[in-house]
Amino acid sequence: MLVNASIEVRGACMVHFVQQYSQVIRGKDHCNYVARVYAAQHPDRSLWDGWFVFFPLDGRRELATDRETTQSSLSAVAYWATSITTIYLEGALERARALLPETRLARRAQQAAQAEELARAEAQAYADAAAAARLEMRMAEQRRREAEELLVAEQAISAREAAELHERAAAAARAQAQDAERRRRQMEKRARAERRYTHRPRRAVQNAALGEHRSPRRRTARSRRES
């Protein structure tokens, strides 16, 4: 049903009733509504705004949307209203319900609950991260201690091997020193023997030589006397 020139006064603005739809719109609150389109001219009289008002059939309070369209004239708003579908009206009804004070309060409460849940989840995530960091720190400390123990053990093994090597080297050096001492004594003994032979008295040498020359003569004289 299209109605032109029907005028209502809404505050200081002249509100025009444009159209009422024949279909009944059922909301998510299980209430049936009849939808109407209203329009009002801008204060500068340049453009017209159009919106919906939903009237419940069970006597509840009306629901109105914000501006749904802006047109150049009232007839343009009326033409726009003729193209509205039932699905569009159902969406507009939910938009109108969202503007109710209790709906806004419930939505804010839900947003606050969601924010609280998000903050709680974030705090739990931080707590889990802190616990994981502490566990990683303890594991790193354990790995450090194990590494230090391995390092100390390797250093002990290296020191033991080095001590054994030095001990074998010292034993070899002592053996070489003993062998060198033995050779030195032998050489000194040989040198003393050579010096004794080289420095024998000349007279003893001459007597020994004369004794060798005289001994044939004595044997010859003795042999003559015997004969």
C-alpha angles and dihedrals in degrees: 000000000000118000124184128185092025105134131191127182115234110179108301094334126091106233118198123206106225111173145344120211121228097216121087115234117214115207131209087258086067090246123131119231138189114217127218133182120224130183139195133187122240115253090251089053092233103113142016128228123209130199142164131252118194118206115200117225093216096062099261121140122283123260122217131190129217119254109317098179143008118211138173095244144008091256089054089054089050091050090050090051092058091062096055115118130207091253090054090050091051090054091047090051090056090048089052092049089052089060094060113112092235090047091051090047091049090047091050090047089050091048090049090049090049090048090049091049090048091049090048091049090047091049090049090049090052090047091050090047091050091049090048090048091051091049090049089049091052091047090049090050090050091049089049092052091047090049091049091050091050090048092051091048092050091047090051091050091047091048091049092049091047091050091050090048092050090047092053090047091050091048090050090048091050091050090049090049092050091048091048090050091051092050090047092054092048091050092048090050091050091047092052090051091051092048092051091052094046096049100047112141115270093226092056088051092049093047089050090051093047091049089057091051096046099047095076092053093051091049090051094051092046092050090051093053091049091052 
